[in-house]
Amino acid sequence: ETGSEDIDILPNGLAFISSGLKYQGLKSFAPDKPGEIFLMDLNEDNPRAVELRISRGFDLSSFNPHGISTYID
């Protein structure tokens, strides 16, 4: 609904997508909704984004993702 801010695709075809950026002067379609991280498996015939659950204790009300990157060890 609010669009993606950034995407990072792993070599295995999993894509992590950040969404919900709120920035002064930038129109927000959901100003009261916290940011989100989605996962999409690009290997599927009909890939769809699935919202990832964020751990308890994390302050979702201030979650404002700007960019995303992954680290492979």
Backbone hydrogen bonds, N-H to C=O, Kabsch-Sander energy under -0.5 kcal/mol:
donor,donor_aa,acceptor,acceptor_aa,energy
5,E,18,S,-3.6
6,D,18,S,-1.1
8,D,16,F,-2.3
10,L,8,D,-0.5
10,L,14,L,-3.1
13,G,10,L,-2.2
15,A,40,M,-3.2
16,F,8,D,-2.6
17,I,38,F,-2.6
18,S,6,D,-2.2
19,S,36,E,-2.3
20,G,3,G,-0.6
26,L,23,Y,-2.8
27,K,25,G,-0.5
33,K,30,A,-1.7
35,G,63,F,-2.2
36,E,19,S,-2.7
38,F,17,I,-2.9
39,L,50,V,-2.5
40,M,15,A,-2.4
42,L,13,G,-2.7
42,L,40,M,-0.9
44,E,41,D,-1.5
50,V,39,L,-2.5
52,L,37,I,-3.0
58,F,55,S,-1.3
60,L,58,F,-1.6
62,S,59,D,-1.0
63,F,60,L,-1.4
64,N,62,S,-0.6
73,D,71,Y,-0.6
